[in-house]
């Protein structure tokens, strides 16, 4: 029994009720596309959905698609079929979808108006008999039903909207990934239809009619928006480099909002950054052998997208260190240092330390100087591939500094406050009562603990906060470097009490302060935050803090190191 396909006429296929609504055209060789209203066996009454019906020969594009679908099974980038069947005879009534007629409106210049009027009366509009747009010579057909993306959720609609370069690379990567997977199964996807690709995570490709077995020789040429130019000639074997061209052509469309043509290649020089120029120039080469393989192309697309997502990290640094005004402290026993490492375009490391020496005469100065030099001059190992490894390395630096103090001075000691920022991940290693503060949006948080007698008594409730300012043993430390040959586990404080992974993520504009007790004993964190004003250079703000300390007596050495974090997208142009 013939299956009749006509507009608004219900057809039953495998218990599915479908009503063709519009004819979309013959969008692949020998395949007719229809938008239909579909009612599934599980649908509620009067509940219908739009779907895509494709009808094609049992020896053509639909047959190839069904073959590859049977091979790959469920693959995340290819949308599943709702149902399909094969019918011995399918008759498509194209006249029901589109009225085709010719209008005759001929005029003729005649010698007088009467004759002209008479002739015009005879030449009235004529309508020719409607004829089918195509003639179906092969009655046995596959009928395939799949989902149809809504207009707003289709790749075709997305291509017409403003979109980011990162999203373009993400979509091109998925199409390349799908093409590579199909090639691994022995097939090449040489063109795509964006109106039948649904956006999502991941995308869903519903139409695979532009797929051919590898090395199959075509008898006819193929012209498509994204197909390689050599496909326009017949008798050319299918190669995976045709899929590479298709991916590059799609990426070109994403970037320039129009499909690539040979005449348009010169505009590649205006690509957003050099990597894209290289990808497109090689991917769209007219010489197939010069193009990327699918494996190469996928890796390069992923790498390029990762580079786009990277941010450039920079630092503003300001500092002061003063011996103070006390007549009993004629030597500045404070030392500090910082060093910025550039580990390729994608990684910046900032290492900074403040050390407040103690022990009298030159002992404290030597201890703090040795600590700073040991930490700042130590090279970064190449195998620090986790935050835990970075933290262990920081602890080892402090251990090494402690050992150097024991070697170079007797009875000398120092505090040690170290920060290490790997891109935007802040870690610390801290011993003593120097402090590490983080300022964000005008608020200041103390990241370090005070390893002092006063802090211990305050924590245990033995003294009040007000009593800490005048406590007799205010300057007595419970932890320092140079006081013991080996540091016990937990002796060096990290940020694990804030974050399990030992780090705090910095945001653009954050400021890290490292300071000795000569600063925080006279100026509070809130007062420092007030001095850091937007629009004023960081060094100017830090100088104001120095002046305030001197105004308040500066009875101790005072050192402040301020590091402001800046993060912004990398400009590849």
KEROGU-197690 format. One record per residue (C-alpha): residue in one letter; x, y, z. Coordinates in steps of 0.25 Angstrom, whole numbers. Last residue first. Layout:
BEGIN
  residu     c1     c2     c3
       A      X      Y      Z
...
//
This chain:
BEGIN
  residu     c1     c2     c3
       X    185    164     76
       X    186    154     87
       X    180    163     98
       X    180    154    110
       X    168    156    119
       X    170    164    132
       X    175    161    146
       X    182    171    155
       X    187    168    169
       X    192    179    178
       X    204    175    187
       X    208    183    199
       X    220    182    208
       X    221    189    221
       X    232    189    230
       X    234    196    244
       X    245    196    254
       X    240    200    267
       X    236    212    275
       X    230    219    263
       X    225    230    271
       X    210    232    266
       X    214    242    256
       X    225    233    250
       X    214    222    248
       X    205    232    241
       X    216    236    232
       X    218    222    228
       X    204    219    226
       X    204    231    216
       X    215    225    209
       X    207    213    207
       X    196    221    200
       X    206    228    191
       X    213    215    187
       X    199    209    183
       X    197    221    174
       X    184    228    177
       X    172    226    168
       X    164    217    178
       X    169    220    192
       X    178    211    201
       X    179    220    213
       X    165    215    218
       X    170    201    217
       X    182    204    226
       X    173    210    236
       X    164    198    236
       X    177    189    238
       X    181    197    250
       X    193    206    251
       X    202    206    264
       X    204    192    267
       X    201    187    253
       X    213    195    247
       X    224    192    257
       X    219    178    258
       X    224    175    244
       X    216    175    232
       X    211    167    220
       X    199    173    213
       X    192    167    201
       X    183    175    192
       X    171    170    184
       X    168    179    171
       X    164    167    162
       X    160    155    171
       X    169    145    178
       X    166    131    181
       X    170    126    195
       X    179    114    197
       X    182    102    206
       X    173     93    198
       X    164     91    210
       X    162    106    211
       X    162    116    223
       X    168    107    234
       X    177    101    223
       X    183    114    220
       X    197    111    225
       X    204    112    238
       X    218    107    240
       X    220     99    253
       X    209     89    248
       X    219     78    248
       X    231     81    257
       X    242     90    252
       X    256     85    254
       X    268     92    260
       X    261    101    269
       X    260    116    272
       X    265    121    259
       X    252    123    253
       X    241    128    262
       X    229    122    270
       X    223    125    284
       X    228    140    283
       X    229    150    295
       X    227    164    291
       X    214    167    299
       X    220    161    312
       X    216    172    321
       X    202    173    315
       X    198    188    312
       X    191    186    298
       X    187    172    301
       X    178    176    313
       X    168    182    304
       X    166    169    297
       X    163    162    310
       X    173    153    317
       X    172    138    322
       X    161    135    311
       X    170    124    304
       X    171    131    291
       X    175    144    299
       X    186    137    306
       X    191    130    293
       X    191    144    286
       X    199    150    297
       X    209    139    298
       X    212    141    283
       X    210    133    270
       X    200    143    264
       X    192    136    253
       X    192    140    239
       X    181    142    229
       X    176    155    235
       X    164    160    227
       X    162    175    223
       X    150    181    216
       X    151    192    206
       X    146    184    194
       X    157    173    197
       X    169    175    207
       X    176    162    211
       X    185    163    223
       X    198    156    226
       X    204    159    240
       X    218    158    247
       X    215    151    260
       X    223    138    258
       X    224    127    247
       X    216    128    234
       X    215    120    221
       X    204    126    212
       X    197    122    199
       X    189    131    190
       X    184    125    177
       X    182    135    166
       X    193    132    157
       X    202    124    167
       X    202    134    179
       X    213    131    189
       X    212    138    202
       X    223    137    213
       X    223    143    227
       X    235    139    236
       X    239    144    250
       X    253    144    253
       X    264    139    262
       X    278    140    266
       X    284    133    278
       X    296    128    269
       X    297    133    255
       X    301    127    241
       X    298    112    243
       X    285    113    251
       X    280    123    242
       X    283    115    230
       X    275    103    236
       X    263    112    239
       X    263    117    225
       X    263    103    220
       X    251    100    228
       X    244    112    223
       X    247    108    209
       X    242     94    212
       X    229     99    217
       X    227    107    203
       X    230     94    195
       X    220     87    203
       X    210     98    200
       X    213     97    185
       X    212     82    185
       X    198     83    192
       X    194     93    182
       X    197     83    171
       X    207     81    159
       X    219     86    166
       X    229     78    157
       X    238     89    151
       X    244     93    164
       X    244    108    167
       X    258    114    169
       X    261    118    183
       X    266    133    183
       X    254    139    190
       X    254    129    201
       X    268    128    205
       X    270    143    203
       X    259    147    212
       X    262    137    223
       X    277    141    223
       X    273    155    224
       X    264    153    236
       X    274    145    244
       X    286    155    241
       X    278    167    245
       X    274    159    258
       X    288    155    261
       X    294    169    258
       X    293    175    272
       X    280    169    279
       X    273    156    277
       X    262    159    268
       X    259    160    253
       X    245    163    247
       X    244    156    234
       X    235    160    222
       X    234    151    210
       X    228    151    196
       X    227    141    184
       X    219    145    172
       X    216    134    162
       X    211    137    148
       X    206    126    138
       X    199    126    125
       X    209    133    116
       X    221    125    121
       X    226    124    135
       X    228    138    139
       X    233    139    153
       X    232    151    162
       X    241    153    174
       X    239    160    187
       X    247    164    199
       X    247    168    213
       X    256    171    225
       X    254    176    239
       X    266    177    248
       X    267    192    246
       X    278    196    255
       X    278    208    264
       X    267    203    273
       X    269    209    287
       X    267    223    282
       X    253    219    277
       X    249    227    265
       X    247    216    255
       X    257    208    247
       X    248    209    235
       X    244    200    224
       X    235    204    213
       X    227    197    202
       X    219    197    189
       X    217    187    178
       X    207    186    167
       X    205    173    161
       X    200    167    148
       X    192    154    144
       X    188    152    130
       X    175    144    129
       X    174    131    121
       X    161    128    115
       X    166    131    101
       X    178    122    103
       X    169    110    107
       X    161    113     94
       X    173    112     86
       X    178    100     93
       X    164     93     90
       X    164     97     75
       X    179     93     74
       X    176     79     80
       X    164     77     71
       X    171     81     58
       X    183     72     61
       X    174     60     63
       X    166     64     51
       X    178     65     42
       X    182     79     39
       X    182     83     24
       X    194     84     15
       X    190     70      8
       X    177     76      4
       X    183     87     -5
       X    172     98     -5
       X    176    101      9
       X    164    105     18
       X    170     98     31
       X    184    104     28
       X    179    118     27
       X    168    116     37
       X    177    111     48
       X    188    121     46
       X    179    133     45
       X    173    128     58
       X    186    127     65
       X    190    141     61
       X    178    148     68
       X    165    154     65
       X    166    150     50
       X    169    162     41
       X    179    155     32
       X    167    145     29
       X    161    155     20
       X    169    150      8
       X    161    137      9
       X    148    144      4
       X    150    141    -10
       X    151    126     -8
       X    138    126      0
       X    136    124     15
       X    122    124     20
       X    117    137     27
       X    117    143     41
       X    132    146     41
       X    136    138     53
       X    126    127     53
       X    126    126     38
       X    141    124     38
       X    139    113     49
       X    130    106     40
       X    140    107     29
       X    151    101     38
       X    142     90     42
       X    138     86     27
       X    153     87     23
       X    156     77     34
       X    145     68     29
       X    151     68     15
       X    164     65     21
       X    157     51     25
       X    157     47     10
       X    146     43      1
       X    151     39    -13
       X    149     48    -25
       X    142     43    -37
       X    133     56    -37
       X    137     70    -35
       X    131     79    -25
       X    137     71    -14
       X    151     77    -17
       X    145     90    -12
       X    143     85      2
       X    129     85      8
       X    125     96     17
       X    113    103     10
       X    111     91      1
       X    114     87    -13
       X    116     72    -16
       X    121     66    -29
       X    115     54    -35
       X    120     39    -36
       X    127     40    -23
       X    139     30    -20
       X    138     24     -6
       X    152     25      1
       X    145     27     15
       X    130     24     15
       X    122     36     13
       X    114     46     22
       X    106     58     17
       X     92     51     21
       X     96     52     36
       X     85     61     41
       X     81     61     55
       X     94     67     61
       X     92     70     76
       X    102     80     83
       X    108     76     97
       X    104     83    105
       X     93     90     97
       X     91     96     83
       X     82     87     74
       X     88     84     60
       X     77     83     49
       X     77     97     44
       X     93     97     44
       X     93     87     33
       X    107     80     32
       X    117     76     22
       X    128     66     19
       X    125     56     30
       X    135     45     27
       X    133     30     31
       X    142     18     35
       X    138     17     50
       X    150     26     54
       X    145     36     44
       X    132     37     51
       X    140     40     64
       X    148     50     57
       X    136     57     51
       X    129     58     65
       X    141     64     71
       X    143     74     60
       X    128     78     62
       X    130     79     77
       X    143     87     75
       X    136     97     65
       X    125     99     76
       X    135    102     87
       X    144    111     77
       X    131    119     74
       X    128    120     89
       X    141    126     92
       X    140    136     81
       X    128    141     87
       X    114    143     80
       X    106    153     73
       X     94    146     66
       X     93    140     52
       X    101    128     55
       X     92    125     67
       X     80    124     58
       X     86    114     49
       X     92    106     61
       X     77    104     66
       X     71    107     79
       X     64    120     75
       X     58    113     63
       X     54    101     71
       X     62     89     68
       X     55     77     60
       X     55     64     67
       X     56     52     58
       X     47     44     48
       X     53     35     37
       X     45     30     25
       X     54     21     16
       X     48     19      2
       X     44      9     -8
       X     37     17    -20
       X     49     21    -28
       X     46     30    -39
       X     40     41    -31
       X     38     53    -40
       X     41     67    -34
       X     34     80    -34
       X     21     74    -37
       X     12     81    -47
       X      1     91    -46
       X     -6     94    -59
       X     -3    108    -65
       X    -10    120    -61
       X    -13    131    -72
       X    -15    146    -69
       X    -23    152    -80
       X    -17    155    -94
       X    -30    156   -103
       X    -35    168    -95
       X    -21    174    -97
       X    -22    172   -112
       X    -36    180   -113
       X    -30    191   -104
       X    -18    193   -113
       X    -27    193   -125
       X    -36    203   -119
       X    -23    211   -115
       X    -17    212   -128
       X     -5    208   -136
       X     -1    196   -126
       X     10    194   -116
       X      9    180   -110
       X      7    176    -95
       X      9    162    -89
       X      5    158    -75
       X      6    143    -74
       X      7    138    -60
       X     13    124    -57
       X      9    115    -46
       X     14    107    -35
       X      6    105    -22
       X     15     99    -11
       X     12     88      0
       X      0     81     -7
       X      7     82    -20
       X     18     74    -14
       X     10     61    -13
       X     20     51     -9
       X     17     37    -12
       X     24     26     -4
       X     24     11     -9
       X     31     -1     -3
       X     33      6     11
       X     45      6     20
       X     43     11     35
       X     49     20     45
       X     46     25     59
       X     50     36     69
       X     64     36     64
       X     75     40     74
       X     83     53     73
       X     98     51     70
       X    108     58     79
       X    106     48     91
       X    108     36     83
       X     98     25     85
       X    100     14     75
       X    112     16     67
       X    110      5     56
       X     95      5     55
       X     96     20     53
       X    107     19     43
       X     97     10     35
       X     85     18     37
       X     92     30     31
       X     97     23     19
       X     83     18     16
       X     78     32     18
       X     89     37      8
       X     85     28     -3
       X     82     13     -6
       X     69     12      1
       X     65     25     -5
       X     61     37      4
       X     50     43     12
       X     53     52     24
       X     43     56     34
       X     47     66     45
       X     39     68     58
       X     29     78     64
       X     22     73     76
       X      7     69     78
       X     -1     68     91
       X    -16     68     87
       X    -18     55     95
       X     -5     52    104
       X      7     47     97
       X     11     33    100
       X      8     27     86
       X     15     39     80
       X      8     51     73
       X     17     58     63
       X     14     71     55
       X     23     71     43
       X     34     79     37
       X     38     72     24
       X     51     69     17
       X     53     62      4
       X     66     54      1
       X     71     50    -12
       X     84     58    -11
       X     83     66      2
       X     74     79      5
       X     63     74     -4
       X     53     85      1
       X     47     89     14
       X     33     84     11
       X     23     89     22
       X     13     84     31
       X     13     69     30
       X      4     62     40
       X     10     50     48
       X      4     39     56
       X     14     30     62
       X      9     15     63
       X     21     11     55
       X     17     21     44
       X      3     26     43
       X      1     38     33
       X     -9     49     35
       X    -11     59     23
       X     -8     74     26
       X      1     75     14
       X      3     62      6
       X     11     50      8
       X      4     37      3
       X      9     24      7
       X      5     14     -4
       X      0      0      0
//
